[in-house]
Each structure stands twice: as C-alpha cells, then as structure tokens.
Amino acid sequence: MKDSYTLIVNGREKEWNDKTISFEQVVELAFGTIQNNGRTAYTVTYTRGNNDKPQGSMVAGDVVKVKHKMIFNVTATDKS
C-alpha cells in the first residue's frame, strides 16, 4: 500500500503518494511545469516538516521526507 499525504503548496492542498519529494517536484506541484530557460529562478521553503528537519529551504536537486499537511511556499523570479 502506498502512503498518501496532503501537502499544502502555495496555500492549496495537493495529494502526494511518496515518502519524499524533490525540489523539482514541488515546483511542478506549484506551477504545473518547471521552466528551464535560464531566466527563471525558483525559491522553495517549507514548514511543518519531519522532526529531524521541520523547516528549511530547498535548492535544485534537494529531496526531503514529506509529512501530512507539510507546507511548501514556492516563488518564481524572472532574472531579467
């Protein structure tokens, strides 16, 4: 049986069916796609995470363990 979690991404509930989530997967949950155009920078922060790291930030390539009702805030910045 797969684990199912409700994550809060930019204020919206999203269902997630894995014990971990990557930086790229969080961005895709937030925006539907990830722009690899060299101009868009993403910032990911989280709270209400697992006890070993209940809050923090993520950069490309990072993976964190998820927890039910974990909160992610994702912003996209254009480096124009």
N, CA, C and O atoms as a printed pandas DataFrame, in Angstrom:
     atom_number atom_name residue_name chain_id  residue_number  x_coord  y_coord  z_coord
0              1         N          MET        A               1    0.845   -1.193    0.000
1              2        CA          MET        A               1    0.000    0.000    0.000
2              3         C          MET        A               1    0.884    1.248    0.000
3              4         O          MET        A               1    1.824    1.361    0.787
4              5         N          LYS        A               2    0.571    2.155   -0.873
5              6        CA          LYS        A               2    1.335    3.403   -0.939
6              7         C          LYS        A               2    0.838    4.385    0.104
7              8         O          LYS        A               2   -0.352    4.441    0.415
8              9         N          ASP        A               3    1.769    5.154    0.636
9             10        CA          ASP        A               3    1.396    6.215    1.559
10            11         C          ASP        A               3    0.825    7.384    0.770
11            12         O          ASP        A               3    1.273    7.679   -0.338
12            13         N          SER        A               4   -0.165    8.042    1.353
13            14        CA          SER        A               4   -0.750    9.210    0.713
14            15         C          SER        A               4   -0.677   10.377    1.688
15            16         O          SER        A               4   -1.015   10.242    2.864
16            17         N          TYR        A               5   -0.238   11.509    1.193
17            18        CA          TYR        A               5   -0.074   12.698    2.022
18            19         C          TYR        A               5   -0.810   13.866    1.376
19            20         O          TYR        A               5   -0.896   13.967    0.153
20            21         N          THR        A               6   -1.335   14.742    2.222
21            22        CA          THR        A               6   -1.866   16.003    1.739
22            23         C          THR        A               6   -0.810   17.057    2.037
23            24         O          THR        A               6   -0.468   17.297    3.195
24            25         N          LEU        A               7   -0.300   17.680    0.987
25            26        CA          LEU        A               7    0.690   18.747    1.136
26            27         C          LEU        A               7    0.016   20.071    0.834
27            28         O          LEU        A               7   -0.895   20.133    0.008
28            29         N          ILE        A               8    0.451   21.119    1.490
29            30        CA          ILE        A               8   -0.057   22.468    1.226
30            31         C          ILE        A               8    1.020   23.187    0.412
31            32         O          ILE        A               8    2.100   23.484    0.922
32            33         N          VAL        A               9    0.714   23.466   -0.862
33            34        CA          VAL        A               9    1.674   24.120   -1.757
34            35         C          VAL        A               9    1.077   25.456   -2.179
35            36         O          VAL        A               9    0.057   25.509   -2.868
36            37         N          ASN        A              10    1.732   26.535   -1.754
37            38        CA          ASN        A              10    1.238   27.892   -2.032
38            39         C          ASN        A              10   -0.229   28.044   -1.630
39            40         O          ASN        A              10   -1.022   28.649   -2.352
40            41         N          GLY        A              11   -0.579   27.489   -0.470
41            42        CA          GLY        A              11   -1.926   27.650    0.079
42            43         C          GLY        A              11   -2.957   26.679   -0.469
43            44         O          GLY        A              11   -4.112   26.718   -0.047
44            45         N          ARG        A              12   -2.574   25.807   -1.400
45            46        CA          ARG        A              12   -3.520   24.853   -1.987
46            47         C          ARG        A              12   -3.150   23.435   -1.589
47            48         O          ARG        A              12   -1.974   23.072   -1.572
48            49         N          GLU        A              13   -4.168   22.630   -1.266
49            50        CA          GLU        A              13   -3.925   21.235   -0.916
50            51         C          GLU        A              13   -3.612   20.426   -2.164
51            52         O          GLU        A              13   -4.301   20.528   -3.179
52            53         N          LYS        A              14   -2.558   19.620   -2.069
53            54        CA          LYS        A              14   -2.141   18.740   -3.171
54            55         C          LYS        A              14   -1.932   17.347   -2.590
55            56         O          LYS        A              14   -1.339   17.197   -1.521
56            57         N          GLU        A              15   -2.418   16.333   -3.293
57            58        CA          GLU        A              15   -2.199   14.962   -2.857
58            59         C          GLU        A              15   -0.828   14.493   -3.352
59            60         O          GLU        A              15   -0.435   14.791   -4.480
60            61         N          TRP        A              16   -0.104   13.757   -2.499
61            62        CA          TRP        A              16    1.208   13.239   -2.848
62            63         C          TRP        A              16    1.298   11.804   -2.376
63            64         O          TRP        A              16    0.894   11.499   -1.253
64            65         N          ASN        A              17    1.820   10.913   -3.210
65            66        CA          ASN        A              17    1.840    9.487   -2.895
66            67         C          ASN        A              17    3.236    8.900   -2.758
67            68         O          ASN        A              17    3.481    7.766   -3.169
68            69         N          ASP        A              18    4.146    9.666   -2.183
69            70        CA          ASP        A              18    5.503    9.171   -1.983
70            71         C          ASP        A              18    6.005    9.702   -0.644
71            72         O          ASP        A              18    5.509   10.711   -0.142
72            73         N          LYS        A              19    6.999    9.013   -0.067
73            74        CA          LYS        A              19    7.526    9.430    1.237
74            75         C          LYS        A              19    8.489   10.604    1.130
75            76         O          LYS        A              19    8.807   11.242    2.133
76            77         N          THR        A              20    8.958   10.895   -0.097
77            78        CA          THR        A              20    9.878   12.006   -0.305
78            79         C          THR        A              20    9.390   12.843   -1.486
79            80         O          THR        A              20    8.581   12.394   -2.299
80            81         N          ILE        A              21    9.906   14.076   -1.557
81            82        CA          ILE        A              21    9.592   14.949   -2.687
82            83         C          ILE        A              21   10.846   15.751   -3.026
83            84         O          ILE        A              21   11.588   16.168   -2.137
84            85         N          SER        A              22   11.071   15.961   -4.313
85            86        CA          SER        A              22   12.253   16.713   -4.750
86            87         C          SER        A              22   11.888   18.181   -4.980
87            88         O          SER        A              22   10.717   18.539   -5.104
88            89         N          PHE        A              23   12.906   18.998   -5.033
89            90        CA          PHE        A              23   12.738   20.423   -5.334
90            91         C          PHE        A              23   11.936   20.590   -6.623
91            92         O          PHE        A              23   10.994   21.381   -6.676
92            93         N          GLU        A              24   12.315   19.840   -7.666
93            94        CA          GLU        A              24   11.656   19.961   -8.963
94            95         C          GLU        A              24   10.187   19.541   -8.885
95            96         O          GLU        A              24    9.329   20.162   -9.513
96            97         N          GLN        A              25    9.898   18.495   -8.121
97            98        CA          GLN        A              25    8.503   18.038   -7.974
98            99         C          GLN        A              25    7.649   19.071   -7.239
99           100         O          GLN        A              25    6.479   19.256   -7.574
100          101         N          VAL        A              26    8.227   19.745   -6.237
101          102        CA          VAL        A              26    7.493   20.805   -5.525
102          103         C          VAL        A              26    7.155   21.945   -6.485
103          104         O          VAL        A              26    6.033   22.450   -6.486
104          105         N          VAL        A              27    8.135   22.349   -7.305
105          106        CA          VAL        A              27    7.900   23.428   -8.276
106          107         C          VAL        A              27    6.794   23.023   -9.251
107          108         O          VAL        A              27    5.930   23.835   -9.580
108          109         N          GLU        A              28    6.817   21.769   -9.715
109          110        CA          GLU        A              28    5.785   21.306  -10.638
110          111         C          GLU        A              28    4.408   21.280   -9.979
111          112         O          GLU        A              28    3.410   21.593  -10.629
112          113         N          LEU        A              29    4.337   20.911   -8.699
113          114        CA          LEU        A              29    3.050   20.963   -7.994
114          115         C          LEU        A              29    2.550   22.407   -7.901
115          116         O          LEU        A              29    1.350   22.658   -8.008
116          117         N          ALA        A              30    3.460   23.341   -7.705
117          118        CA          ALA        A              30    3.078   24.742   -7.535
118          119         C          ALA        A              30    2.637   25.381   -8.847
119          120         O          ALA        A              30    1.637   26.098   -8.884
120          121         N          PHE        A              31    3.377   25.126   -9.921
121          122        CA          PHE        A              31    3.154   25.854  -11.174
122          123         C          PHE        A              31    2.731   24.984  -12.356
123          124         O          PHE        A              31    2.451   25.503  -13.436
124          125         N          GLY        A              32    2.684   23.664  -12.158
125          126        CA          GLY        A              32    2.279   22.770  -13.233
126          127         C          GLY        A              32    3.420   22.362  -14.143
127          128         O          GLY        A              32    3.354   21.323  -14.800
128          129         N          THR        A              33    4.466   23.176  -14.186
129          130        CA          THR        A              33    5.640   22.895  -15.010
130          131         C          THR        A              33    6.828   23.636  -14.412
131          132         O          THR        A              33    6.669   24.544  -13.596
132          133         N          ILE        A              34    8.009   23.234  -14.830
133          134        CA          ILE        A              34    9.213   23.932  -14.371
134          135         C          ILE        A              34    9.899   24.521  -15.604
135          136         O          ILE        A              34   10.115   23.817  -16.591
136          137         N          GLN        A              35   10.236   25.791  -15.550
137          138        CA          GLN        A              35   10.874   26.476  -16.676
138          139         C          GLN        A              35   12.388   26.307  -16.561
139          140         O          GLN        A              35   12.997   26.769  -15.595
140          141         N          ASN        A              36   12.986   25.651  -17.536
141          142        CA          ASN        A              36   14.444   25.504  -17.563
142          143         C          ASN        A              36   15.029   26.418  -18.632
143          144         O          ASN        A              36   15.812   25.987  -19.479
144          145         N          ASN        A              37   14.636   27.685  -18.575
145          146        CA          ASN        A              37   15.042   28.629  -19.613
146          147         C          ASN        A              37   16.259   29.467  -19.223
147          148         O          ASN        A              37   16.702   30.311  -20.003
148          149         N          GLY        A              38   16.796   29.245  -18.039
149          150        CA          GLY        A              38   17.955   30.007  -17.602
150          151         C          GLY        A              38   17.614   31.386  -17.062
151          152         O          GLY        A              38   18.481   32.068  -16.515
152          153         N          ARG        A              39   16.358   31.808  -17.209
153          154        CA          ARG        A              39   15.937   33.131  -16.718
154          155         C          ARG        A              39   15.077   33.038  -15.470
155          156         O          ARG        A              39   14.991   34.001  -14.709
156          157         N          THR        A              40   14.435   31.890  -15.245
157          158        CA          THR        A              40   13.518   31.766  -14.122
158          159         C          THR        A              40   14.209   31.057  -12.962
159          160         O          THR        A              40   14.725   29.950  -13.112
160          161         N          ALA        A              41   14.209   31.711  -11.810
161          162        CA          ALA        A              41   14.781   31.123  -10.595
162          163         C          ALA        A              41   13.642   30.804   -9.639
163          164         O          ALA        A              41   12.710   31.595   -9.489
164          165         N          TYR        A              42   13.717   29.655   -8.998
165          166        CA          TYR        A              42   12.678   29.232   -8.062
166          167         C          TYR        A              42   13.225   29.219   -6.644
167          168         O          TYR        A              42   14.372   28.844   -6.405
168          169         N          THR        A              43   12.383   29.635   -5.712
169          170        CA          THR        A              43   12.706   29.575   -4.300
170          171         C          THR        A              43   11.673   28.683   -3.634
171          172         O          THR        A              43   10.472   28.909   -3.782
172          173         N          VAL        A              44   12.127   27.668   -2.899
173          174        CA          VAL        A              44   11.229   26.751   -2.199
174          175         C          VAL        A              44   11.589   26.755   -0.720
175          176         O          VAL        A              44   12.733   26.497   -0.349
176          177         N          THR        A              45   10.604   27.050    0.117
177          178        CA          THR        A              45   10.769   26.929    1.561
178          179         C          THR        A              45    9.661   26.040    2.084
179          180         O          THR        A              45    8.614   25.901    1.451
180          181         N          TYR        A              46    9.891   25.436    3.246
181          182        CA          TYR        A              46    8.870   24.570    3.822
182          183         C          TYR        A              46    8.850   24.685    5.343
183          184         O          TYR        A              46    9.843   25.038    5.980
184          185         N          THR        A              47    7.679   24.374    5.900
185          186        CA          THR        A              47    7.490   24.304    7.346
186          187         C          THR        A              47    6.637   23.078    7.646
187          188         O          THR        A              47    6.086   22.451    6.740
188          189         N          ARG        A              48    6.537   22.748    8.920
189          190        CA          ARG        A              48    5.767   21.584    9.385
190          191         C          ARG        A              48    6.290   20.286    8.802
191          192         O          ARG        A              48    5.526   19.360    8.529
192          193         N          GLY        A              49    7.615   20.227    8.611
193          194        CA          GLY        A              49    8.244   19.019    8.080
194          195         C          GLY        A              49    8.529   18.004    9.171
195          196         O          GLY        A              49    8.063   18.148   10.301
196          197         N          ASN        A              50    9.296   16.978    8.831
197          198        CA          ASN        A              50    9.642   15.928    9.775
198          199         C          ASN        A              50   10.473   16.472   10.928
199          200         O          ASN        A              50   11.106   17.523   10.818
200          201         N          ASN        A              51   10.457   15.740   12.032
201          202        CA          ASN        A              51   11.123   16.187   13.259
202          203         C          ASN        A              51   12.612   16.441   13.084
203          204         O          ASN        A              51   13.168   17.315   13.751
204          205         N          ASP        A              52   13.278   15.686   12.189
205          206        CA          ASP        A              52   14.712   15.893   12.020
206          207         C          ASP        A              52   15.030   17.200   11.296
207          208         O          ASP        A              52   16.125   17.742   11.447
208          209         N          LYS        A              53   14.079   17.707   10.510
209          210        CA          LYS        A              53   14.261   18.998    9.829
210          211         C          LYS        A              53   12.886   19.612    9.581
211          212         O          LYS        A              53   12.379   19.549    8.461
212          213         N          PRO        A              54   12.274   20.207   10.610
213          214        CA          PRO        A              54   10.889   20.688   10.490
214          215         C          PRO        A              54   10.695   21.889    9.574
215          216         O          PRO        A              54    9.575   22.150    9.134
216          217         N          GLN        A              55   11.763   22.625    9.278
217          218        CA          GLN        A              55   11.624   23.753    8.359
218          219         C          GLN        A              55   12.948   24.000    7.665
219          220         O          GLN        A              55   14.017   23.638    8.158
220          221         N          GLY        A              56   12.842   24.632    6.501
221          222        CA          GLY        A              56   14.069   24.907    5.772
222          223         C          GLY        A              56   13.768   25.354    4.365
223          224         O          GLY        A              56   12.635   25.697    4.026
224          225         N          SER        A              57   14.813   25.343    3.545
225          226        CA          SER        A              57   14.656   25.718    2.151
226          227         C          SER        A              57   15.261   24.614    1.292
227          228         O          SER        A              57   16.053   23.798    1.763
228          229         N          MET        A              58   14.869   24.611    0.025
229          230        CA          MET        A              58   15.349   23.601   -0.906
230          231         C          MET        A              58   15.966   24.290   -2.113
231          232         O          MET        A              58   15.541   25.373   -2.514
232          233         N          VAL        A              59   16.972   23.645   -2.683
233          234        CA          VAL        A              59   17.562   24.093   -3.939
234          235         C          VAL        A              59   17.496   22.931   -4.920
235          236         O          VAL        A              59   17.234   21.793   -4.529
236          237         N          ALA        A              60   17.733   23.220   -6.187
237          238        CA          ALA        A              60   17.662   22.192   -7.227
238          239         C          ALA        A              60   18.453   20.961   -6.814
239          240         O          ALA        A              60   19.599   21.063   -6.375
240          241         N          GLY        A              61   17.836   19.804   -6.959
241          242        CA          GLY        A              61   18.486   18.545   -6.602
242          243         C          GLY        A              61   18.175   18.056   -5.203
243          244         O          GLY        A              61   18.420   16.888   -4.901
244          245         N          ASP        A              62   17.640   18.914   -4.331
245          246        CA          ASP        A              62   17.306   18.507   -2.962
246          247         C          ASP        A              62   16.086   17.597   -2.927
247          248         O          ASP        A              62   15.195   17.693   -3.772
248          249         N          VAL        A              63   16.063   16.707   -1.930
249          250        CA          VAL        A              63   14.920   15.833   -1.674
250          251         C          VAL        A              63   14.673   15.847   -0.174
251          252         O          VAL        A              63   15.616   15.742    0.611
252          253         N          VAL        A              64   13.404   15.978    0.237
253          254        CA          VAL        A              64   13.061   15.941    1.661
254          255         C          VAL        A              64   11.979   14.898    1.900
255          256         O          VAL        A              64   11.207   14.563    1.002
256          257         N          LYS        A              65   11.939   14.387    3.139
257          258        CA          LYS        A              65   10.858   13.498    3.551
258          259         C          LYS        A              65    9.605   14.339    3.739
259          260         O          LYS        A              65    9.674   15.458    4.249
260          261         N          VAL        A              66    8.455   13.800    3.327
261          262        CA          VAL        A              66    7.217   14.557    3.483
262          263         C          VAL        A              66    6.463   14.106    4.720
263          264         O          VAL        A              66    6.693   13.021    5.254
264          265         N          LYS        A              67    5.569   14.956    5.156
265          266        CA          LYS        A              67    4.726   14.713    6.316
266          267         C          LYS        A              67    3.341   15.253    5.973
267          268         O          LYS        A              67    3.221   16.251    5.263
268          269         N          HIS        A              68    2.296   14.597    6.477
269          270        CA          HIS        A              68    0.928   15.040    6.207
270          271         C          HIS        A              68    0.757   16.499    6.638
271          272         O          HIS        A              68    1.131   16.877    7.748
272          273         N          LYS        A              69    0.190   17.310    5.748
273          274        CA          LYS        A              69   -0.070   18.737    5.970
274          275         C          LYS        A              69    1.207   19.581    6.018
275          276         O          LYS        A              69    1.205   20.686    6.562
276          277         N          MET        A              70    2.289   19.058    5.451
277          278        CA          MET        A              70    3.527   19.832    5.336
278          279         C          MET        A              70    3.261   21.018    4.407
279          280         O          MET        A              70    2.530   20.886    3.426
280          281         N          ILE        A              71    3.847   22.161    4.711
281          282        CA          ILE        A              71    3.581   23.388    3.959
282          283         C          ILE        A              71    4.800   23.777    3.131
283          284         O          ILE        A              71    5.914   23.873    3.646
284          285         N          PHE        A              72    4.566   24.001    1.826
285          286        CA          PHE        A              72    5.612   24.464    0.917
286          287         C          PHE        A              72    5.208   25.804    0.339
287          288         O          PHE        A              72    4.056   25.995   -0.053
288          289         N          ASN        A              73    6.151   26.733    0.284
289          290        CA          ASN        A              73    5.947   28.016   -0.389
290          291         C          ASN        A              73    6.947   28.092   -1.530
291          292         O          ASN        A              73    8.154   27.949   -1.335
292          293         N          VAL        A              74    6.415   28.321   -2.733
293          294        CA          VAL        A              74    7.252   28.330   -3.929
294          295         C          VAL        A              74    7.052   29.661   -4.650
295          296         O          VAL        A              74    5.919   30.075   -4.898
296          297         N          THR        A              75    8.146   30.321   -4.981
297          298        CA          THR        A              75    8.065   31.552   -5.762
298          299         C          THR        A              75    8.960   31.412   -6.988
299          300         O          THR        A              75    9.994   30.744   -6.951
300          301         N          ALA        A              76    8.545   32.050   -8.062
301          302        CA          ALA        A              76    9.343   32.089   -9.297
302          303         C          ALA        A              76    9.752   33.536   -9.529
303          304         O          ALA        A              76    8.933   34.449   -9.432
304          305         N          THR        A              77   11.028   33.733   -9.837
305          306        CA          THR        A              77   11.559   35.064  -10.094
306          307         C          THR        A              77   12.200   35.083  -11.473
307          308         O          THR        A              77   12.988   34.203  -11.821
308          309         N          ASP        A              78   11.851   36.098  -12.249
309          310        CA          ASP        A              78   12.452   36.256  -13.580
310          311         C          ASP        A              78   13.735   37.061  -13.440
311          312         O          ASP        A              78   13.721   38.182  -12.930
312          313         N          LYS        A              79   14.840   36.487  -13.891
313          314        CA          LYS        A              79   16.144   37.160  -13.777
314          315         C          LYS        A              79   16.379   38.083  -14.962
315          316         O          LYS        A              79   17.425   37.997  -15.606
316          317         N          SER        A              80   15.430   38.964  -15.266
317          318        CA          SER        A              80   15.591   39.819  -16.438
318          319         C          SER        A              80   16.572   40.940  -16.194
319          320         O          SER        A              80   16.817   41.750  -17.088
